[in-house]
Amino acid sequence: MKNTKILLLDDREENLISLKAVLDREDIEIYSTTSPNEALRIAWDNDIAVALVDVQMPGMDGFEFAETLFSNPKTREILIVFVTAISKETTYAVRGLKTGAIDYLYKPLDPYITNAKVDSLIKLARSQKEIRDKNKLLENYATIVINSPDIIATVEPETGTILSINPSVETILGIKPDSLLKTPILDLLVDPQHSGLREVLLKRTYSGGETIVVEDQFYGKLRQPVWLELRIMSKNRLLFVNLHDVEKRKAHELALVDAQTQAEKARKTKESFLANMSHEIRTPLNGIIGLGNLLAATQLAGPQEELVAMLRQSSGSLLNILNDILDISKIDEGKFSVIPTSTDIRVLLKGIIDLMQFKADEKKLHLHLEMEEQIPECVMVDGMRLNQILLNLVGNALKFTEKGSVLLKMERVSQTTAGHKIRFSVEDTGIGMSEEHMANIFSEYGQASENTSHQYGGTGLGLTISQKLVRLMGSELEVNSRYNHGSQFFFTLMLKDANEKAEDTKVTVAFQDLPPFDRKKVLVAEDNPINALLLKKYLKAWQLDATVVGNGREAVDRLRQEFYDLIIMDTRMPEMDGFQAAKFARDTLRVLTPILSLSATVLPEEVAQALEAGMNDTLSKPFEPEKLHQKIGLLLSSVIPG
């Protein structure tokens, strides 16, 4: 693989020398300069993948440089990272991201963080280039099919229905392509009852994977019979049918199949990238959240308590953004579902008000709740997802309202044998939107305007996910708004009465107040030193005797020497990962000790892989200490004495 080309731009030569020293690797080719104009020339003449750009420079600053790159089709794909020693405020960061940059590095640079980010960006740049190349290939194949002199169609094998067909059918048979969609292909035959195509569909002779060749008469122009040769191939649960020209059919058919294969590979590349990025972000995020928990458990002065609270709030916000991105991906790929359970919606709505009250108090806004009395206490709904939707809507309303009030309202529209039709709405007296801006309000990463994102911040993901979740629940999120007069977001759900009462909301307990476990021995395999420290602190607080190792191989060596009551195993570790170590412990060492998998990847495939390797349960990072304590308690109850 060719070396990745990286551009370094900084008006101070000593900073360039320092950066080059940090990034001195065989797989990177570095271009550096102190001149923005020279940097533009380098970017134009060379296939630069990543640019690390100083923000403050004389003449042309980093933002202007980034805008210049982004405005040129030849350089707009360069991934830009700003290197700065100044403000970390959200508005400042958003300004940089709006110019086309995707991240920031803050001086003084940490070599490990810098290299880690550059590694991630290199992988991203390669993945994006691969996807761009394959998209171009797909466009080329589509052009070939449209302009082919042969008839090329895709057919649903069970019903024989035409799913797509190219314009050549009008030239050969005199029928417009659009009129044939969802039409059985047998209807086009002169004698469908005795046709070779009908026999292929009934006997499924295509299922063996070979190309099937038949000849049939079709009605052509002026209902005149036309003999056509059909070559039929089954791929990806579809039939690809080429009529008339054998050589051309082979070329187009193989091109189509190959294009679909390449598209599937591109999809898997995206999936793999999401999994890797999730792991890379969740692992340090678990450390940040955990350290916040540890700090909160110590003796803190007033200002320190405020800083710790801000740390925990900020890390929680970052986790929400990460979860939002993954949720969108899961919903788009059909891997996301809503699960109705017995839910006390009155308690749910009151909890939202209690949670958001501090934000309203900060801005001196009146946050209030209206609920009709005739609405039943408990209904069947996915309470977690309904809570997520309404939290997003209330949070947005508070963010975009400077004075006045925000109202969360629940009212029953009607009642039938199918259940209660309940309308949820959030109204505010905020900035409102014009009709033009409302058209894009639910688009991914979109906000009403650039000025809105600059002034109020945010990723623009909240409304997108809320709309997708509402649709999964069988409804539609709608909006009424007037510029400078406020907005109203609302949706309606048909909810059934719950047969059982909803479970009471559990109160969160600080980790140091959770009950102890009586000096049980626990083996912890975790390669991240911060996460290892957190686990050791938690386990010590719960009176567990923890032995910590840095990878799966060390864990296996320990299991050869000692008996442990519980094993806590990270999945991704050097030398031997958690899956391999668990499988070796089960199959070779015959260890029966319960194993809890810790993973920074939340994809269901990794959960299944952990259970298949012999692990008893899984816990994703970042995790709540109380959840870890609960899982340890369940697993320790199944320990077989050594």
Secondary structure as the mmCIF struct_conf table of DSSP 4:
data_model
#
loop_
_struct_conf.conf_type_id
_struct_conf.id
_struct_conf.beg_label_comp_id
_struct_conf.beg_label_asym_id
_struct_conf.beg_label_seq_id
_struct_conf.end_label_comp_id
_struct_conf.end_label_asym_id
_struct_conf.end_label_seq_id
HELX_LH_PP_P HELX_LH_PP_P1 LYS A 2 ASN A 3
STRN STRN1 THR A 4 LEU A 9
BEND BEND1 ASP A 11 ASP A 11
HELX_RH_AL_P HELX_RH_AL_P1 GLU A 13 VAL A 22
TURN_TY1_P TURN_TY1_P1 LEU A 23 LEU A 23
TURN_TY1_P TURN_TY1_P2 GLU A 26 ASP A 27
STRN STRN2 ILE A 28 THR A 33
BEND BEND2 THR A 34 THR A 34
HELX_RH_AL_P HELX_RH_AL_P2 PRO A 36 ASP A 45
BEND BEND3 ASN A 46 ASN A 46
STRN STRN3 VAL A 50 ASP A 54
BEND BEND4 VAL A 55 VAL A 55
BEND BEND5 PRO A 58 MET A 60
HELX_RH_AL_P HELX_RH_AL_P3 GLY A 62 SER A 71
BEND BEND6 ASN A 72 ASN A 72
TURN_TY1_P TURN_TY1_P3 PRO A 73 GLU A 77
BEND BEND7 ILE A 78 ILE A 78
STRN STRN4 LEU A 79 THR A 84
BEND BEND8 ALA A 85 ILE A 86
HELX_RH_AL_P HELX_RH_AL_P4 THR A 90 LYS A 98
TURN_TY1_P TURN_TY1_P4 THR A 99 GLY A 100
STRN STRN5 ALA A 101 TYR A 106
BEND BEND9 LYS A 107 PRO A 108
HELX_LH_PP_P HELX_LH_PP_P2 LEU A 109 ASP A 110
HELX_RH_AL_P HELX_RH_AL_P5 PRO A 111 ASN A 147
BEND BEND10 PRO A 149 ASP A 150
STRN STRN6 ILE A 151 GLU A 156
TURN_TY1_P TURN_TY1_P5 PRO A 157 GLY A 160
STRN STRN7 THR A 161 ILE A 165
TURN_TY1_P TURN_TY1_P6 PRO A 167 PRO A 167
HELX_RH_AL_P HELX_RH_AL_P6 SER A 168 LEU A 173
HELX_RH_AL_P HELX_RH_AL_P7 PRO A 177 LEU A 180
TURN_TY1_P TURN_TY1_P7 LEU A 181 LYS A 182
STRN STRN8 PRO A 184 PRO A 184
HELX_RH_3T_P HELX_RH_3T_P1 ILE A 185 LEU A 188
STRN STRN9 LEU A 189 LEU A 189
BEND BEND11 VAL A 190 ASP A 191
HELX_RH_3T_P HELX_RH_3T_P2 PRO A 192 HIS A 194
HELX_RH_AL_P HELX_RH_AL_P8 GLY A 196 LYS A 203
TURN_TY1_P TURN_TY1_P8 ARG A 204 ARG A 204
HELX_RH_3T_P HELX_RH_3T_P3 THR A 205 GLY A 208
BEND BEND12 GLY A 209 GLU A 210
HELX_LH_PP_P HELX_LH_PP_P3 THR A 211 THR A 211
STRN STRN10 ILE A 212 TYR A 219
HELX_RH_3T_P HELX_RH_3T_P4 LYS A 221 ARG A 223
STRN STRN11 PRO A 225 LYS A 235
TURN_TY1_P TURN_TY1_P9 ASN A 236 ARG A 237
STRN STRN12 LEU A 238 LEU A 243
BEND BEND13 HIS A 244 HIS A 244
HELX_RH_AL_P HELX_RH_AL_P9 VAL A 246 ALA A 296
TURN_TY1_P TURN_TY1_P10 ALA A 297 ALA A 297
BEND BEND14 THR A 298 THR A 298
HELX_RH_AL_P HELX_RH_AL_P10 GLY A 302 ASP A 332
TURN_TY1_P TURN_TY1_P11 GLU A 333 GLY A 334
STRN STRN13 THR A 341 ASP A 344
HELX_RH_AL_P HELX_RH_AL_P11 ILE A 345 GLU A 362
TURN_TY1_P TURN_TY1_P12 LYS A 363 LYS A 364
STRN STRN14 HIS A 366 MET A 371
TURN_TY1_P TURN_TY1_P13 GLU A 373 GLN A 374
BEND BEND15 ILE A 375 ILE A 375
BEND BEND16 GLU A 377 GLU A 377
STRN STRN15 CYS A 378 VAL A 381
HELX_RH_AL_P HELX_RH_AL_P12 GLY A 383 LYS A 399
TURN_TY1_P TURN_TY1_P14 PHE A 400 PHE A 400
BEND BEND17 GLU A 402 GLY A 404
STRN STRN16 SER A 405 THR A 416
TURN_TY1_P TURN_TY1_P15 THR A 417 ALA A 418
STRN STRN17 GLY A 419 ASP A 428
BEND BEND18 GLY A 430 GLY A 430
HELX_RH_AL_P HELX_RH_AL_P13 GLU A 435 MET A 438
TURN_TY1_P TURN_TY1_P16 ALA A 439 PHE A 442
BEND BEND19 SER A 443 SER A 443
TURN_TY1_P TURN_TY1_P17 GLU A 444 TYR A 445
BEND BEND20 ALA A 448 ALA A 448
HELX_RH_AL_P HELX_RH_AL_P14 GLU A 450 TYR A 456
BEND BEND21 GLY A 460 GLY A 460
HELX_RH_AL_P HELX_RH_AL_P15 GLY A 462 LEU A 472
TURN_TY1_P TURN_TY1_P18 MET A 473 GLY A 474
STRN STRN18 GLU A 478 ARG A 482
TURN_TY1_P TURN_TY1_P19 TYR A 483 HIS A 485
STRN STRN19 GLY A 486 ASP A 497
HELX_LH_PP_P HELX_LH_PP_P4 ALA A 498 ALA A 498
BEND BEND22 ASN A 499 GLU A 500
HELX_LH_PP_P HELX_LH_PP_P5 LYS A 501 THR A 508
HELX_RH_3T_P HELX_RH_3T_P5 PHE A 511 ASP A 513
BEND BEND23 LEU A 514 LEU A 514
HELX_LH_PP_P HELX_LH_PP_P6 PRO A 515 PRO A 516
BEND BEND24 ARG A 519 ARG A 519
STRN STRN20 LYS A 521 ALA A 525
BEND BEND25 ASP A 527 ASP A 527
HELX_RH_AL_P HELX_RH_AL_P16 PRO A 529 ALA A 541
TURN_TY1_P TURN_TY1_P20 TRP A 542 GLN A 543
STRN STRN21 ASP A 545 VAL A 549
BEND BEND26 GLY A 550 ASN A 551
HELX_RH_AL_P HELX_RH_AL_P17 GLY A 552 GLN A 561
BEND BEND27 ASP A 565 ASP A 565
STRN STRN22 LEU A 566 ASP A 570
BEND BEND28 THR A 571 ARG A 572
BEND BEND29 PRO A 574 MET A 576
HELX_RH_AL_P HELX_RH_AL_P18 GLY A 578 ASP A 587
TURN_TY1_P TURN_TY1_P21 THR A 588 THR A 588
BEND BEND30 LEU A 589 LEU A 589
BEND BEND31 THR A 593 THR A 593
STRN STRN23 ILE A 595 SER A 599
BEND BEND32 ALA A 600 ALA A 600
HELX_RH_AL_P HELX_RH_AL_P19 PRO A 604 GLU A 612
TURN_TY1_P TURN_TY1_P22 ALA A 613 GLY A 614
BEND BEND33 ASN A 616 ASN A 616
STRN STRN24 ASP A 617 SER A 620
BEND BEND34 LYS A 621 PRO A 622
HELX_RH_AL_P HELX_RH_AL_P20 PRO A 625 LEU A 636
TURN_TY1_P TURN_TY1_P23 SER A 637 SER A 638
HELX_LH_PP_P HELX_LH_PP_P7 VAL A 639 PRO A 641
#
